[in-house]
């Protein structure tokens, strides 16, 4: 039901409520916009609301931001755009393949296999680090390879204990987002630092930050795309299998085109997470590949927070997402509606 379906006073009350909610949601954006055109005295002198009436607008904050006086704006914007788009595209692509596999195929993972992997990984790392005298990165690599090999080998033999299914695997993916981000960010920083000592520089690089964002985004992509794929009619894929169409062609030629609204909605949600993420960028970058949230947080001085500069930088971070959401809004709505119906 929409406002147009209502009659009499109910329609006017509903319209008034919608307008009130619109004003409530748009006022913070309006406040940030006008603050970016205020002078320092205009900000600290008390609240003013209407340009040219309550205060005289100035371009000081924008001039300082765009000229680079408030940080390397152009490099930061380009870095955010490149990392945000590439990490979101790769996470959506990889997560979609994983989600499709979890919907259409049956997986059985022995719980004892997971226990073996964890025990060998931790034990191998401690053994290499404290008894064999290996470096942290070297011990970690050898321990991971040994744990993975033993886990794969043990999965091929009959082991006692419960067997985990597809739903358990999905829950494991989603549970990764339950950990405090500071735990993952600090662990990644330590791992990247050790890898740098081996000649593989990952701190303050495109590769390091992109890998972190892909891993950070995969759980939400798998969770969302799993419902989208489950809503697709399986009969179309079965008809293709009858014609001996390979599985990879079914996925790329049939499933993905049918899932286009869901892919776009998931991509936009993932991009919003990556674009606004602060903690990983703070830990894993220092100059070259810093992103816009770091630039916004750095708009201060010895006098404290300079809200006119913060507002200008915040608008720069907000506008690209608003524009992209507006361009893809129709497909996003249909994709989110499909997930809601499911």
Buried (B, 14 or more C-beta within 10 A) or exposed (E): EEEEEBEEEEEEEBEEEEEEEEEEEEEEBEEBBBBBBBBBEBBEEEEBEEEEEEBEEBEBBBEBBBEEEBBBBEBBBEBBBBBBBBBBBBBBBBBBBBBBBBBBEEEEBBBBBBBBBEEBBEEBBEBBBEEEEBEBBBBBBBBBEBBEEBBEEBBEEEBEEEEBEBEBBBEEBBEBBEEEBEEBBEEBBBBBBBBBEEEEBBBBBBEBBBBBBBBBBBBBBBBBBBBBBBBBEEEEBEEBEEEEBEBEEBBEEBBBEBBEBBBBBBBBBBBBBBBBBBBBBBBBBEEEBBBBBBBBBBBEEEEEEBBBBBBBBBBBBBEBBEEBEEEBEEBBEBBBEBBEEE
